[in-house]
Amino acid sequence: METIQTPTTKGAGHPISPPHILIMEDEPSVANGVKMVLTEEGYDVDLAMTGQSALDSFFNNGFDLLVADLKLPDIDGMEVIKQVKAKRPETEVVVITGYASVYSAVDAMKLGAFDYLPKPFTDDEIKGAVSKALEKRAKARVDKLLEKAVAQEEKLIQKREVTRVLNRTSEDEEFWTELMETGSEALKEYHLSNEAKAAIISGDLKWINEHVGELTQKQLMFIFKRLEREVW
């Protein structure tokens, strides 16, 4: 799992930045206390004493996590969370409040808050909530990268397989005829998505150009003949 604690060095002279946390809290003693605890854990921590300053700071700089009080002198904390999640849903939120209730806890969770801590809370409680929230964010980022890698690999496979099929149509007359007459049945030995099969069988040149690229004249022969048959 991605490291989320103190900054380290990656390679030669390339530091890994620590998670960036914004504390939105109008009580100076609480704000400074939480900042001290989290800074000692190796996080990069900023403070905002009002909802508006939190939003300004957040949208100007971006943060990995928001520690949010719900009672502020200007904007309701729930509204701040709502705007943060609407703009950057990947940002995790830990709620801290001296006015805890079941209703506010449920509302905060519905908006996407990861955890909800009634005041007073211990150093270990805030450290644990923040650590788990950042672990969740790190896992989500890794999962997204894996999904992207899988999608890219599948795209390359489709390109390779479609090219194989079209190359074969220019070299194997028997396969050409089978493909023309039986459609997808002739493609069962190829690792093709339903979309790719449909594009080959129907002669969907637009789809093929978008997913495979420009075709050679030999590769185009089957497509043209397929389209010609459709016309007639």
SULNORMO-V538091 format. One record per run of one state. SS is the DSSP state (a for helix, b for strand, c for the rest). FROM is the first residue (numbers start at 1). TO is the last residue. Records with the same first field share a line. If there is no record, write none. Layout:
SS=FROM-TO / FROM-TO
//
This chain:
c=1-8 / 11-13 / 16-19 / 25-27 / 41-43 / 49-50 / 62-64 / 70-76 / 88-91 / 98-101 / 111-114 / 119-122 / 170-172 / 188-193 / 203-204 / 212-216 / 232-232
b=9-10 / 14-15 / 20-24 / 44-48 / 65-69 / 92-97 / 115-118
a=28-40 / 51-61 / 77-87 / 102-110 / 123-169 / 173-187 / 194-202 / 205-211 / 217-231
//
